[in-house]
Amino acid sequence: MSLLFTDLYELTMAQGYWVHGRAEEEAVFHLAYRDAPPEAACVLACGLEPLLRWLEDFAPTADDLSYLASLTAPDGTQLFQAGFLDALASLQFTADVDAVPEGTAVFPGGPLLRVQGPLMQAQMIETAALNLLGYASLVMTQAAQVCAAAQGDPVLEFGLRRAQGPDGGHTASRAAYLGGCTATSNLVAAQRWNIPVRGTHAHSWVMSFDDEQDAFAAYLASAPNNSILLVDTYDVATGLDRAIAAGQQLTARGGEFSGVRLDSGDLGHWARVARQKLDAAGFAATRIVASGGINAREVRSLKRDGAPIDIWGVGTWLVTGGETAALDTTYKLGAIRRSARDPWSPRMKRSASPRKRSLPGLPQILRTTRDGAAVGDVVYSIDDPTPEAPRDHEAEPLLVPQMRGGRRVATAPGTEQIRQHAARQAPLLQTAEYPVSHDPALRETISRLCAAAEP
């Protein structure tokens, strides 16, 4: 991704810092979110690895600089000064980055990411950080929700065709797999992220034949090792009978009839009909796949009603955010100082609505556990003393070093490692009452800044 993966105002502010000799002032920014998605108490953080890769390749290209030089202000003059563009030409990312590992549960208001370094650099990465972490965290959270609803059944991510463009589709496929989905239909994402890939045929395959029975027979002849038939192109009951007939022909040739897919209608009813017909025909091991615009709430309801569905294909709801079009993420300045010899000056966005206030200082989350289970979080500033855990409790900071001076210091976890970590964290999504508090020193700073006329 290019350095220009950003909003224009990030660079106009960067130029302003440069013009006024403030580009190298030390600043701390943090990324957080305000509200969890519906039916979730928190989110699972995701998107860190793509962000770190972008930061490693932060320098602009000659084409980037040429394009910026061509931009004009409303009065027709050159928008960016030549000296500023020369400064950009030699720019490299040198800040420190601390972040929660991917798959970690983070509650509203707690930071997912903290960036400390030159003011201009820390400012310039705002848009990319919000884009890469916000959307991926939303999808990963929803994937964990639907997988929990499926109670161990495989969940396939089928959302590429309705995702927000190719980049959104690939991001969603990675996040969904990390959140617990078994496979994706997205070939590019499967190749890029080493995700299992699944898919058989669409209604158009059946419609291209004059006879549905011929369509099923032809498909199983061409793909006997990938034998799931979509049975609702016309009439589901008839489609099931024809699929069973094609399956019997396949087994007579020594093949295995893997499953039928229901993509519309009353999924619970038709799953029961399908199970009865399949069992009666001797296909007790043949699985039933359900798809067609379903979400976690519908999966939960169908499971509660005992619908004999074995595999779930979830697409649009998962990759588009469903009821939550976007995670309400923020990237705010928390503290600034002229040099490392100076004390930090905390900064906070004030608001009449407490949920819209930003955190001052250098925020960190201390998670307290007891007998291995998380029991509460304390948000504090690392320039204040670290809060103490209660007796018989353990505590650990959630934001861990990822970059120092712009260089990676943490080994990137493998895909399966992230999936396992997310699975351990996922129960926190359903936590009814989970205490998240501010350390007394942080509360005092917030009160002082709220009362002050200026920072």
Salt bridges, closest charged atoms under 4 A:
GLU25 OE2 - ARG22 NE 2.88
GLU25 OE2 - ARG338 NH1 2.41
GLU26 OE1 - ARG337 NE 2.74
ASP35 OD2 - ARG355 NH2 2.23
GLU39 OE2 - ARG297 NH2 2.58
GLU39 OE1 - ARG300 NH1 2.91
GLU49 OE2 - ARG53 NE 3.06
GLU49 OE1 - ARG408 NH2 2.83
GLU56 OE1 - ARG408 NH1 3.34
ASP98 OD1 - ARG114 NH2 3.62
ASP98 OD2 - ARG404 NH2 3.02
GLU102 OE1 - ARG174 NH2 2.81
ASP153 OD2 - LYS303 NZ 2.92
GLU212 OE1 - ARG242 NH1 3.04
ASP232 OD1 - HIS203 NE2 2.79
ASP241 OD1 - LYS277 NZ 2.91
ASP263 OD1 - ARG261 NH1 3.41
ASP279 OD1 - ARG275 NE 3.05
ASP310 OD2 - ARG275 NH1 3.73
GLU323 OE2 - ARG297 NH2 2.83
ASP328 OD1 - ARG34 NH1 3.25
ASP328 OD2 - ARG355 NH2 3.61
ASP377 OD2 - ARG367 NH2 2.78
GLU416 OE1 - ARG419 NE 3.48
GLU444 OE2 - ARG448 NE 4.00
